[in-house]
Amino acid sequence: MRNRAPLTAMAGVLMLALTACGGSGDSGGSGGSGGSDGDSSEPIVLGQIASLTGNYTPLGTNDKLGAAQAVAEINDAGGVLGGRKLEIKIADDKTQPDQAVIAFNDLASQDVVAFVGSSFSNSSLAVIPNAERQQIPYISTAAADEQVKPVSEYAFMTPPTAGAVAEQLLRYFQAQGMTTMAVAYDTKSAFAQTGWDKMKSMADKYGVSFVDEETFETTTTNFAPQLTHVGSSGADGLMVWATGAPAVIITKQFATANLGMPLVMSHAEASTLYTEPSGAAANGVIVASSLAVVGPHLPESDVKDTALAMAEPFQKANGYYPPQFAFDGYGAVKLIAAAIEKAKSAEPADIQKALNDLTLLTPEGEYSFSDKDHAGLTVDDVAVNVVTNGELVPTDWSQQELEKSLK
């Protein structure tokens, strides 16, 4: 474990501050940002750890954009606690767990009252013990179940868990008669390992068997051996658990291999960050996602309205529909702000207590946190989509399920 001592002089840690006017706020001295009776001119400081360099740069960049939009919306609406603005300071974890710990300790020394966490599960898992020790709420934008199962007092998350996605995809496989499957997963990714472990543990419940298990590493670029094995396995489809570049490479090589079976991806690929570099090879790929990612295709509902209310200004500002990661960062800030209002305080312990009993409608669904559930979302908050001309569109099966769950 690293100590809480300031580490601002260490090279490579990027610090940014975002306020309503776009400038840098002064977080003041010790305890200056918390409390229910602080000067309304004094900002409440949030921290964000994001992968702004390294393999997860596209994810972290959109986490940052989503969080910044939420901060701006809240501040434009008058802030929290009767007029106090939010300020968010961002540190780059470089897609490296040890750098995430350094970033956390650096930000924690600057009167941060709560964190928007990294989308890299390995980073968040490294940070959470520090958040627990220093008792600062940490809302992760990564999807590994181990972040919140078993429950850690100060750790929460925004995306659907890998386990929830695994179960929804198994339900889809069962409905489509895809009962004999192959899997390939990244052994260097905590998220991918968790996703596969959860799927494997629940497969029998849904009458699905996995006849071929392939592994690779995040740096793998040649998937010919794995695809050769999958092609001769007799599988009805290939499930891939990966994030970032490997998913794109697999998709292109899978299309060239012409195996005559569906390719399935998790919600880590639920964005144009996957579909655009994959090009035509992505068409027909099955991709899980949160509800917000397919907001325009959702049945008329409060969730659809909330998703589009976030997506429209994001798309106008950035030129593309928000990916999963932007919604995750956005939702994390909204959850923290709601907890501050519920607690009538910006003290970390009060925010944690409020989060522990918070229900909030967001673009990704309605979160219902409790002392036994720090994930908040369920299997019903997962859509199963097919890539159609580069766009994620709910499958017919998923559309029917959404019609029932979003009534």
DOFILUM-890357 format. One record per residue (C-alpha): x, y, z; residue in one letter. Coordinates in pm, 1 decimal. Example, Ala and Ser with C-alpha at 12.3 -4.5 7.8 and 13.67 -1.06 7.14 Angstrom:
2
+----------+----------+----------+------+
|       px |       py |       pz | code |
+----------+----------+----------+------+
|   1230.0 |   -450.0 |    780.0 |    A |
|   1367.0 |   -106.0 |    714.0 |    S |
+----------+----------+----------+------+
//
This chain:
407
+----------+----------+----------+------+
|       px |       py |       pz | code |
+----------+----------+----------+------+
|      0.0 |      0.0 |      0.0 |    M |
|    111.8 |    351.8 |    -72.5 |    R |
|     85.4 |    635.8 |    174.8 |    N |
|   -140.9 |    933.8 |    125.9 |    R |
|    150.7 |   1178.6 |     99.2 |    A |
|    124.2 |   1426.5 |   -192.2 |    P |
|    284.3 |   1302.2 |   -510.8 |    L |
|    223.4 |   1597.6 |   -738.0 |    T |
|    586.5 |   1625.2 |   -837.4 |    A |
|    594.6 |   1276.8 |   -986.8 |    M |
|    630.3 |   1276.7 |  -1363.4 |    A |
|    352.5 |   1145.5 |  -1581.9 |    G |
|     52.3 |   1231.7 |  -1364.9 |    V |
|   -174.4 |   1463.3 |  -1557.9 |    L |
|   -381.2 |   1701.7 |  -1349.8 |    M |
|   -670.9 |   1894.0 |  -1492.2 |    L |
|   -948.5 |   2094.7 |  -1327.9 |    A |
|  -1287.0 |   2148.1 |  -1482.9 |    L |
|  -1537.6 |   2399.2 |  -1351.5 |    T |
|  -1845.9 |   2559.2 |  -1497.4 |    A |
|  -1642.6 |   2838.2 |  -1654.6 |    C |
|  -1369.8 |   2602.5 |  -1771.4 |    G |
|  -1099.5 |   2737.8 |  -1538.5 |    G |
|   -904.9 |   2586.6 |  -1252.2 |    S |
|  -1060.8 |   2600.5 |   -907.1 |    G |
|   -860.5 |   2634.6 |   -587.5 |    D |
|   -945.2 |   2340.6 |   -364.7 |    S |
|   -818.0 |   2529.1 |    -59.6 |    G |
|   -671.3 |   2380.4 |    255.1 |    G |
|   -752.2 |   2068.0 |    449.8 |    S |
|  -1122.4 |   1985.4 |    453.9 |    G |
|  -1195.2 |   2288.5 |    239.8 |    G |
|  -1426.9 |   2121.4 |    -10.5 |    S |
|  -1650.9 |   1920.5 |    221.1 |    G |
|  -1917.0 |   2000.4 |    474.7 |    G |
|  -2279.5 |   2107.0 |    452.3 |    S |
|  -2227.6 |   2465.3 |    559.1 |    D |
|  -1930.6 |   2570.0 |    344.2 |    G |
|  -1913.8 |   2900.8 |    160.0 |    D |
|  -2133.2 |   2866.2 |   -150.7 |    S |
|  -1852.6 |   3020.5 |   -357.1 |    S |
|  -1619.5 |   2735.7 |   -265.8 |    E |
|  -1627.9 |   2441.9 |   -510.2 |    P |
|  -1673.6 |   2081.9 |   -404.8 |    I |
|  -1379.3 |   1889.2 |   -547.5 |    V |
|  -1422.1 |   1549.3 |   -712.9 |    L |
|  -1136.5 |   1335.1 |   -839.7 |    G |
|  -1130.4 |   1129.1 |  -1156.3 |    Q |
|   -883.2 |    859.1 |  -1254.6 |    I |
|   -893.2 |    792.9 |  -1628.5 |    A |
|   -676.9 |    610.6 |  -1880.7 |    S |
|   -573.0 |    907.5 |  -2093.1 |    L |
|   -266.6 |    727.3 |  -2229.6 |    T |
|   -191.1 |    359.7 |  -2290.9 |    G |
|   -410.9 |     82.4 |  -2431.1 |    N |
|   -734.7 |    215.2 |  -2280.3 |    Y |
|   -696.5 |    574.8 |  -2400.1 |    T |
|  -1022.2 |    570.0 |  -2604.0 |    P |
|  -1211.7 |    449.3 |  -2296.4 |    L |
|  -1056.3 |    695.5 |  -2054.5 |    G |
|  -1097.8 |    988.5 |  -2290.8 |    T |
|  -1471.4 |    925.4 |  -2311.0 |    N |
|  -1499.6 |    868.3 |  -1935.8 |    D |
|  -1350.0 |   1215.3 |  -1900.9 |    K |
|  -1584.8 |   1371.8 |  -2157.2 |    L |
|  -1892.7 |   1217.5 |  -1995.5 |    G |
|  -1791.3 |   1327.1 |  -1646.4 |    A |
|  -1714.9 |   1679.6 |  -1768.0 |    A |
|  -2057.1 |   1706.9 |  -1929.0 |    Q |
|  -2227.8 |   1601.7 |  -1605.4 |    A |
|  -2027.5 |   1856.3 |  -1404.4 |    V |
|  -2118.5 |   2132.7 |  -1650.4 |    A |
|  -2488.4 |   2039.6 |  -1643.6 |    E |
|  -2499.8 |   2036.4 |  -1264.1 |    I |
|  -2314.6 |   2366.6 |  -1235.0 |    N |
|  -2527.1 |   2532.3 |  -1504.7 |    D |
|  -2835.8 |   2426.5 |  -1308.3 |    A |
|  -2706.5 |   2597.3 |   -993.7 |    G |
|  -2472.0 |   2341.3 |   -844.0 |    G |
|  -2545.3 |   2142.6 |   -528.5 |    V |
|  -2621.7 |   2226.7 |   -165.8 |    L |
|  -2788.3 |   2553.0 |   -254.2 |    G |
|  -2534.8 |   2688.2 |   -498.5 |    G |
|  -2194.0 |   2523.5 |   -455.4 |    R |
|  -2024.0 |   2432.2 |   -783.1 |    K |
|  -1853.6 |   2103.9 |   -858.0 |    L |
|  -1492.3 |   2090.0 |   -968.7 |    E |
|  -1330.6 |   1775.8 |  -1105.9 |    I |
|   -957.9 |   1706.6 |  -1105.1 |    K |
|   -835.2 |   1436.4 |  -1340.0 |    I |
|   -528.6 |   1213.6 |  -1319.9 |    A |
|   -403.2 |    975.2 |  -1587.9 |    D |
|   -346.5 |    613.6 |  -1480.8 |    D |
|   -166.4 |    540.3 |  -1811.1 |    K |
|   -363.8 |    211.0 |  -1825.0 |    T |
|   -137.4 |     82.4 |  -1548.4 |    Q |
|   -260.4 |    -26.3 |  -1203.4 |    P |
|     42.9 |    108.7 |  -1018.9 |    D |
|     -3.8 |    448.3 |  -1182.4 |    Q |
|   -369.9 |    440.8 |  -1078.9 |    A |
|   -264.2 |    404.3 |   -715.3 |    V |
|    -23.2 |    697.2 |   -751.3 |    I |
|   -298.3 |    904.7 |   -913.7 |    A |
|   -545.4 |    817.7 |   -637.2 |    F |
|   -306.3 |    916.0 |   -359.6 |    N |
|   -217.1 |   1239.2 |   -535.8 |    D |
|   -580.8 |   1341.0 |   -576.3 |    L |
|   -678.3 |   1222.7 |   -228.0 |    A |
|   -429.7 |   1471.3 |    -83.6 |    S |
|   -616.3 |   1758.8 |   -251.5 |    Q |
|   -945.1 |   1760.0 |    -56.7 |    D |
|  -1123.3 |   1531.1 |   -302.9 |    V |
|  -1455.3 |   1417.5 |   -151.2 |    V |
|  -1536.1 |   1135.8 |   -399.9 |    A |
|  -1386.4 |    969.2 |   -706.3 |    F |
|  -1496.9 |    880.3 |  -1056.6 |    V |
|  -1288.1 |    570.0 |  -1111.9 |    G |
|  -1096.7 |    418.3 |  -1401.6 |    S |
|  -1258.5 |    211.9 |  -1677.9 |    S |
|   -961.9 |    -28.0 |  -1654.9 |    F |
|  -1070.5 |   -298.2 |  -1409.4 |    S |
|   -711.6 |   -381.7 |  -1315.3 |    N |
|   -658.4 |    -17.8 |  -1212.6 |    S |
|   -979.5 |      7.7 |  -1013.5 |    S |
|   -910.9 |   -317.5 |   -831.6 |    L |
|   -570.0 |   -180.4 |   -733.9 |    A |
|   -718.7 |    147.0 |   -607.6 |    V |
|  -1020.3 |     22.1 |   -411.6 |    I |
|   -820.9 |    -95.0 |   -105.3 |    P |
|   -681.3 |    259.6 |    -78.0 |    N |
|  -1028.9 |    410.8 |   -110.9 |    A |
|  -1143.0 |    183.1 |    169.4 |    E |
|   -850.2 |    273.6 |    391.2 |    R |
|   -883.7 |    647.4 |    329.9 |    Q |
|  -1266.9 |    626.9 |    338.2 |    Q |
|  -1335.4 |    818.5 |     17.2 |    I |
|  -1622.6 |    701.0 |   -208.6 |    P |
|  -1496.5 |    554.4 |   -536.5 |    Y |
|  -1742.7 |    498.2 |   -822.3 |    I |
|  -1567.2 |    282.3 |  -1078.9 |    S |
|  -1641.9 |    297.1 |  -1450.5 |    T |
|  -1492.0 |    -51.5 |  -1497.4 |    A |
|  -1702.8 |   -366.8 |  -1511.9 |    A |
|  -1527.7 |   -643.9 |  -1317.1 |    A |
|  -1761.9 |   -788.2 |  -1054.2 |    D |
|  -1482.0 |   -819.5 |   -795.1 |    E |
|  -1490.6 |   -442.6 |   -743.6 |    Q |
|  -1822.0 |   -471.8 |   -558.7 |    V |
|  -1863.0 |   -844.0 |   -489.1 |    K |
|  -1817.9 |   -889.8 |   -203.4 |    P |
|  -1928.3 |   -539.6 |   -113.7 |    V |
|  -1655.5 |   -293.1 |    -21.8 |    S |
|  -1791.8 |    -11.2 |    189.5 |    E |
|  -1660.6 |    275.4 |    -25.4 |    Y |
|  -1658.4 |    113.3 |   -374.0 |    A |
|  -1945.2 |    141.4 |   -623.8 |    F |
|  -1967.4 |    106.7 |  -1004.0 |    M |
|  -2164.7 |    238.3 |  -1301.4 |    T |
|  -2150.7 |    -11.9 |  -1591.9 |    P |
|  -2343.7 |   -337.2 |  -1578.0 |    P |
|  -2122.9 |   -599.8 |  -1417.2 |    T |
|  -1949.0 |   -856.7 |  -1633.1 |    A |
|  -2168.4 |  -1112.1 |  -1456.7 |    G |
|  -2491.4 |   -937.6 |  -1556.8 |    A |
|  -2374.5 |   -918.0 |  -1917.4 |    V |
|  -2269.1 |  -1282.6 |  -1912.1 |    A |
|  -2611.7 |  -1389.7 |  -1788.3 |    E |
|  -2803.2 |  -1180.0 |  -2041.7 |    Q |
|  -2591.9 |  -1320.5 |  -2324.8 |    L |
|  -2655.0 |  -1675.2 |  -2199.8 |    L |
|  -3027.6 |  -1602.2 |  -2206.3 |    R |
|  -2985.6 |  -1483.3 |  -2564.8 |    Y |
|  -2785.8 |  -1794.8 |  -2662.1 |    F |
|  -3055.6 |  -2016.2 |  -2515.2 |    Q |
|  -3332.3 |  -1832.5 |  -2701.7 |    A |
|  -3141.6 |  -1853.5 |  -3031.6 |    Q |
|  -3050.5 |  -2218.9 |  -2997.1 |    G |
|  -2678.7 |  -2136.4 |  -2967.3 |    M |
|  -2624.0 |  -2405.1 |  -2707.4 |    T |
|  -2274.6 |  -2518.6 |  -2812.6 |    T |
|  -2029.2 |  -2230.1 |  -2791.1 |    M |
|  -1659.5 |  -2148.4 |  -2813.1 |    A |
|  -1493.3 |  -1875.5 |  -2606.2 |    V |
|  -1176.5 |  -1668.0 |  -2634.3 |    A |
|  -1066.1 |  -1434.8 |  -2355.4 |    Y |
|   -779.0 |  -1205.9 |  -2256.7 |    D |
|   -587.2 |  -1361.2 |  -1968.1 |    T |
|   -427.2 |  -1023.9 |  -1881.9 |    K |
|   -759.3 |   -847.2 |  -1825.9 |    S |
|   -937.6 |   -878.4 |  -1491.3 |    A |
|  -1261.3 |   -782.4 |  -1667.6 |    F |
|  -1226.4 |  -1049.6 |  -1936.4 |    A |
|  -1130.9 |  -1316.5 |  -1685.8 |    Q |
|  -1427.4 |  -1225.6 |  -1466.1 |    T |
|  -1666.8 |  -1224.4 |  -1760.2 |    G |
|  -1560.4 |  -1569.8 |  -1867.7 |    W |
|  -1562.8 |  -1708.7 |  -1513.2 |    D |
|  -1916.4 |  -1580.5 |  -1456.8 |    K |
|  -2040.5 |  -1707.6 |  -1792.1 |    M |
|  -1886.2 |  -2049.5 |  -1735.7 |    K |
|  -2040.5 |  -2077.5 |  -1388.9 |    S |
|  -2391.8 |  -2001.0 |  -1518.4 |    M |
|  -2381.1 |  -2185.9 |  -1851.1 |    A |
|  -2547.4 |  -2507.4 |  -1730.8 |    D |
|  -2843.1 |  -2308.6 |  -1597.0 |    K |
|  -2921.5 |  -2196.0 |  -1951.7 |    Y |
|  -2839.5 |  -2523.8 |  -2126.2 |    G |
|  -2522.8 |  -2386.6 |  -2287.9 |    V |
|  -2195.4 |  -2578.5 |  -2313.4 |    S |
|  -1854.7 |  -2447.7 |  -2415.9 |    F |
|  -1671.4 |  -2695.4 |  -2636.7 |    V |
|  -1360.3 |  -2484.7 |  -2698.6 |    D |
|  -1175.9 |  -2244.7 |  -2468.2 |    E |
|   -912.1 |  -2019.1 |  -2626.7 |    E |
|   -686.9 |  -1766.2 |  -2455.3 |    T |
|   -477.6 |  -1470.7 |  -2565.4 |    F |
|   -307.4 |  -1164.4 |  -2419.8 |    E |
|   -381.6 |   -796.0 |  -2466.0 |    T |
|    -81.4 |   -762.6 |  -2696.1 |    T |
|   -177.8 |  -1055.0 |  -2925.5 |    T |
|   -209.2 |   -960.7 |  -3293.2 |    T |
|   -232.1 |  -1300.5 |  -3466.6 |    N |
|   -544.4 |  -1499.4 |  -3381.0 |    F |
|   -511.5 |  -1760.8 |  -3655.6 |    A |
|   -435.4 |  -2047.2 |  -3413.5 |    P |
|   -735.4 |  -1968.1 |  -3194.8 |    Q |
|   -970.1 |  -1924.8 |  -3490.9 |    L |
|   -851.8 |  -2251.6 |  -3646.3 |    T |
|   -940.8 |  -2434.8 |  -3325.9 |    H |
|  -1279.0 |  -2259.8 |  -3304.7 |    V |
|  -1357.6 |  -2345.9 |  -3666.5 |    G |
|  -1305.5 |  -2717.2 |  -3607.0 |    S |
|  -1484.5 |  -2726.7 |  -3270.5 |    S |
|  -1839.6 |  -2762.0 |  -3396.9 |    G |
|  -1944.8 |  -2452.5 |  -3198.7 |    A |
|  -2258.1 |  -2253.1 |  -3280.0 |    D |
|  -2076.9 |  -1926.2 |  -3213.4 |    G |
|  -1769.4 |  -1758.1 |  -3064.3 |    L |
|  -1790.1 |  -1548.8 |  -2746.8 |    M |
|  -1502.0 |  -1305.1 |  -2698.5 |    V |
|  -1413.3 |  -1134.7 |  -2370.3 |    W |
|  -1170.3 |   -853.1 |  -2446.0 |    A |
|  -1132.2 |   -476.6 |  -2438.8 |    T |
|   -970.1 |   -239.2 |  -2684.7 |    G |
|   -742.0 |   -337.9 |  -2972.4 |    A |
|   -768.6 |   -720.5 |  -2945.9 |    P |
|  -1143.8 |   -710.0 |  -3011.8 |    A |
|  -1095.2 |   -514.6 |  -3334.9 |    V |
|   -816.9 |   -745.2 |  -3454.9 |    I |
|  -1019.0 |  -1058.0 |  -3375.6 |    I |
|  -1320.8 |   -918.4 |  -3559.2 |    T |
|  -1125.5 |   -853.2 |  -3877.2 |    K |
|   -951.1 |  -1190.0 |  -3870.3 |    Q |
|  -1277.9 |  -1368.4 |  -3783.3 |    F |
|  -1445.7 |  -1214.8 |  -4089.7 |    A |
|  -1157.6 |  -1325.8 |  -4311.8 |    T |
|  -1167.6 |  -1679.0 |  -4166.2 |    A |
|  -1533.8 |  -1713.0 |  -4273.4 |    N |
|  -1619.9 |  -1963.4 |  -4001.2 |    L |
|  -1993.9 |  -1951.2 |  -4068.1 |    G |
|  -2097.7 |  -1876.1 |  -3709.4 |    M |
|  -2187.9 |  -1562.4 |  -3509.2 |    P |
|  -1923.4 |  -1360.0 |  -3328.5 |    L |
|  -2030.1 |  -1221.4 |  -2990.1 |    V |
|  -1871.2 |   -938.6 |  -2789.8 |    M |
|  -1933.6 |   -798.3 |  -2440.5 |    S |
|  -2029.4 |   -440.8 |  -2353.1 |    H |
|  -1659.7 |   -345.5 |  -2365.7 |    A |
|  -1713.7 |   -312.0 |  -2743.2 |    E |
|  -2038.3 |   -114.1 |  -2717.1 |    A |
|  -1928.6 |    194.5 |  -2908.2 |    S |
|  -1799.4 |    340.7 |  -3230.7 |    T |
|  -1454.6 |    293.4 |  -3077.5 |    L |
|  -1506.5 |    -70.2 |  -3178.1 |    Y |
|  -1734.8 |    -49.1 |  -3479.3 |    T |
|  -1545.8 |    219.0 |  -3672.1 |    E |
|  -1197.3 |     62.1 |  -3671.7 |    P |
|  -1353.7 |   -281.4 |  -3733.1 |    S |
|  -1530.8 |   -147.3 |  -4041.4 |    G |
|  -1745.0 |   -382.4 |  -4249.1 |    A |
|  -1609.2 |   -680.6 |  -4054.8 |    A |
|  -1820.0 |   -574.0 |  -3754.4 |    A |
|  -2151.0 |   -598.6 |  -3939.8 |    N |
|  -2351.8 |   -885.9 |  -3794.9 |    G |
|  -2146.8 |   -909.5 |  -3474.7 |    V |
|  -2356.6 |   -945.1 |  -3158.5 |    I |
|  -2257.1 |   -687.6 |  -2894.4 |    V |
|  -2397.6 |   -646.1 |  -2543.7 |    A |
|  -2438.8 |   -294.9 |  -2403.9 |    S |
|  -2596.9 |    -82.5 |  -2138.8 |    S |
|  -2937.2 |     61.1 |  -2228.3 |    L |
|  -2803.8 |    410.6 |  -2295.6 |    A |
|  -2581.9 |    294.4 |  -2581.2 |    V |
|  -2891.7 |    205.5 |  -2784.5 |    V |
|  -3096.8 |    497.3 |  -2652.6 |    G |
|  -3256.5 |    590.8 |  -2988.0 |    P |
|  -3386.4 |    233.2 |  -3026.0 |    H |
|  -3528.9 |    190.6 |  -2675.6 |    L |
|  -3905.6 |    166.3 |  -2624.1 |    P |
|  -4064.0 |    492.9 |  -2512.1 |    E |
|  -3969.8 |    521.0 |  -2144.7 |    S |
|  -3810.3 |    743.5 |  -1883.4 |    D |
|  -3479.3 |    565.9 |  -1946.5 |    V |
|  -3493.8 |    651.5 |  -2316.8 |    K |
|  -3571.6 |   1016.1 |  -2240.1 |    D |
|  -3284.5 |   1034.7 |  -1992.2 |    T |
|  -3041.4 |    867.4 |  -2232.8 |    A |
|  -3125.6 |   1101.5 |  -2519.9 |    L |
|  -3108.8 |   1405.9 |  -2292.3 |    A |
|  -2743.3 |   1317.5 |  -2228.7 |    M |
|  -2662.5 |   1191.2 |  -2577.8 |    A |
|  -2785.6 |   1484.3 |  -2784.6 |    E |
|  -2558.4 |   1754.4 |  -2635.2 |    P |
|  -2269.3 |   1506.8 |  -2621.7 |    F |
|  -2305.1 |   1427.6 |  -2990.9 |    Q |
|  -2334.5 |   1795.5 |  -3077.3 |    K |
|  -2016.6 |   1876.3 |  -2885.6 |    A |
|  -1807.0 |   1576.3 |  -2991.5 |    N |
|  -1943.6 |   1468.1 |  -3328.0 |    G |
|  -2047.3 |   1114.1 |  -3234.6 |    Y |
|  -2302.6 |    931.0 |  -3023.2 |    Y |
|  -2164.5 |    871.1 |  -2672.6 |    P |
|  -2008.3 |    529.4 |  -2616.8 |    P |
|  -2057.0 |    313.2 |  -2310.5 |    Q |
|  -1764.4 |    481.2 |  -2136.9 |    F |
|  -1901.2 |    835.3 |  -2169.6 |    A |
|  -2228.3 |    725.0 |  -2010.9 |    F |
|  -2031.9 |    557.5 |  -1730.6 |    D |
|  -1837.9 |    874.5 |  -1644.5 |    G |
|  -2151.6 |   1085.8 |  -1674.0 |    Y |
|  -2351.2 |    855.3 |  -1448.5 |    G |
|  -2080.1 |    843.2 |  -1183.7 |    A |
|  -2085.9 |   1222.0 |  -1142.1 |    V |
|  -2466.4 |   1227.6 |  -1132.3 |    K |
|  -2466.9 |    960.0 |   -861.8 |    L |
|  -2214.0 |   1151.3 |   -651.5 |    I |
|  -2410.6 |   1475.3 |   -689.1 |    A |
|  -2734.9 |   1301.2 |   -592.4 |    A |
|  -2565.2 |   1155.1 |   -285.5 |    A |
|  -2433.2 |   1498.1 |   -182.7 |    I |
|  -2784.8 |   1641.0 |   -208.4 |    E |
|  -2936.1 |   1345.0 |    -21.8 |    K |
|  -2676.0 |   1376.9 |    255.3 |    A |
|  -2697.8 |   1756.7 |    263.1 |    K |
|  -2321.1 |   1731.9 |    298.9 |    S |
|  -2005.7 |   1694.1 |     94.0 |    A |
|  -1812.4 |   1505.4 |    359.5 |    E |
|  -1687.4 |   1171.4 |    218.0 |    P |
|  -1842.2 |    964.2 |    497.9 |    A |
|  -2179.7 |   1132.1 |    446.0 |    D |
|  -2161.1 |   1079.4 |     69.1 |    I |
|  -2087.2 |    710.8 |    125.2 |    Q |
|  -2381.2 |    675.0 |    359.7 |    K |
|  -2613.2 |    839.4 |    107.4 |    A |
|  -2483.3 |    625.7 |   -181.1 |    L |
|  -2549.8 |    318.7 |     30.2 |    N |
|  -2921.9 |    390.1 |     13.8 |    D |
|  -2962.9 |    570.7 |   -318.2 |    L |
|  -3203.0 |    515.4 |   -607.9 |    T |
|  -3144.1 |    727.3 |   -917.5 |    L |
|  -3264.3 |    717.4 |  -1277.2 |    L |
|  -2974.9 |    765.5 |  -1519.5 |    T |
|  -2921.8 |    706.5 |  -1893.3 |    P |
|  -2807.5 |    350.9 |  -1814.3 |    E |
|  -3114.0 |    262.6 |  -1609.3 |    G |
|  -3229.5 |    305.0 |  -1252.5 |    E |
|  -2956.2 |    242.5 |   -998.3 |    Y |
|  -3066.9 |     98.2 |   -666.0 |    S |
|  -2770.4 |     89.2 |   -432.1 |    F |
|  -2796.7 |    -70.8 |    -89.0 |    S |
|  -2561.5 |   -198.9 |    177.9 |    D |
|  -2571.6 |   -534.4 |     -4.9 |    K |
|  -2557.2 |   -407.8 |   -364.5 |    D |
|  -2299.0 |   -156.7 |   -489.1 |    H |
|  -2350.0 |   -244.4 |   -857.2 |    A |
|  -2698.2 |    -98.3 |   -874.1 |    G |
|  -2796.3 |   -234.2 |  -1217.0 |    L |
|  -2932.9 |   -578.4 |  -1306.4 |    T |
|  -2948.7 |   -815.6 |  -1602.3 |    V |
|  -3256.5 |   -624.8 |  -1723.7 |    D |
|  -3031.8 |   -321.6 |  -1780.0 |    D |
|  -2832.8 |   -505.0 |  -2049.6 |    V |
|  -2927.7 |   -489.7 |  -2418.1 |    A |
|  -2813.6 |   -748.9 |  -2673.8 |    V |
|  -2750.4 |   -584.7 |  -3009.4 |    N |
|  -2636.4 |   -656.6 |  -3361.4 |    V |
|  -2402.5 |   -428.6 |  -3555.1 |    V |
|  -2596.4 |   -302.1 |  -3856.6 |    T |
|  -2408.8 |    -73.2 |  -4096.3 |    N |
|  -2183.2 |     31.3 |  -3810.2 |    G |
|  -2469.2 |     99.3 |  -3565.5 |    E |
|  -2570.3 |   -101.2 |  -3260.4 |    L |
|  -2934.5 |   -206.2 |  -3294.8 |    V |
|  -3116.1 |   -428.7 |  -3042.1 |    P |
|  -3180.6 |   -778.2 |  -3169.7 |    T |
|  -3544.4 |   -880.6 |  -3208.9 |    D |
|  -3509.4 |  -1088.0 |  -2891.6 |    W |
|  -3366.5 |   -797.8 |  -2694.9 |    S |
|  -3629.6 |   -556.9 |  -2824.9 |    Q |
|  -3901.7 |   -788.4 |  -2691.8 |    Q |
|  -3726.1 |   -812.2 |  -2355.2 |    E |
|  -3690.4 |   -433.4 |  -2335.9 |    L |
|  -4057.7 |   -384.5 |  -2413.2 |    E |
|  -4132.6 |   -588.8 |  -2100.4 |    K |
|  -3870.1 |   -446.5 |  -1865.6 |    S |
|  -3914.6 |    -77.0 |  -1954.3 |    L |
|  -4293.7 |    -64.1 |  -1918.2 |    K |
+----------+----------+----------+------+
//
